[in-house]
Amino acid sequence: MVSDEALDEVRSRGFTVVEGFLRGQELVEAQAAFADVFPTHETFFADPESHAELVSHQFGGNWKFPFHSWRLNRLAYHPELVSAAERFCETTDLLLYKVEAWAKYSGGADYNQPPHRDFSNHNLLVPRADFRWPQMTTFLLLSDVGESDGPTMIVPRPVTQNVPLSTSIISTKDFAADEVPLIGPAGTLLIYTTDVVHRGSSMTGHPASRFAFLADYMGRDAPWLGRRAWPDSGNAPAWQEIFGRATPRELALFGVPAPGHEYWNEQTITDVGVRYPAMDMSPYRSAMGSSGPTTPQG
Ligand SMILES: O=C(O)CCC(=O)C(=O)O
């Protein structure tokens, strides 16, 4: 659960850290889901050479949605993440606009980055300082992260408020003394905005690993914002299971028209049903001819 107070902190400070966002069995399952896709710490360090590509450069272990694991994919639209995004973006008409899973392992790549703001590849323009058309970006830690595990270093927004929003890369280390490391136990969620200065940092421990899942949200009414065009990955087999198991509400987060939208007619319901044989077309069929799209729940 992400409280309204935590979201207010994102508005005032630029970020919030929610410890225990995932806990207990849910966390264990999310970690197992991550291991469907990436080698665990033990597997990697038992034979680093056979996973050399993952550490060939700092984005070597940064993979894009969809993954060949339904249980990992569904983390992107965890109901509490969607709830936080609805409240932060002040709309239920949301798009999930970027999802990545990122495994880092020590001993290969240097994960240090210059301090930067993310908007330059999430926004063709610049963020509005008054938070109109917000984007909610997140890092969900799926491993314990301490100071030596390459934590994200993040600068509270008030510290950089005099650096114009046209600047995405901050070339100096002027704000180093104000950096806060994103450390915490597995299950910790970082929520931040694209105007906040932060950087990836080097892993100073060895052997060390850091596992994170990133899911970013925005309102649908801002085509100058975004990152991934989901149809670009439309031939990935993983979509079959997503369309077979996700609810209409969840599919709408990828841009699929809700039941009742004028896109849905006899032809599209039949043909989409053929494209995704496991998809339940009944909500779309029963809403056909209704007065307009609903925001489906659940
Ligand atoms: O991995 C991290 O800790 C931060 C990465 C980052 O800020 C980026 O790649 O833009």
The ligand as a Gaussian input file, in Angstrom:
#p B3LYP/6-31G(d) Opt

LIG

0 1
 O       19.998000       1.756000     -11.761000
 C       19.928000       2.777000     -11.081000
 O       20.127000       2.785000      -9.883000
 C       19.565000       4.079000     -11.748000
 C       19.559000       3.981000     -13.235000
 C       19.199000       5.251000     -13.906000
 O       18.982000       6.258000     -13.293000
 C       19.102000       5.300000     -15.369000
 O       19.540000       4.373000     -16.065000
 O       18.550000       6.312000     -15.881000

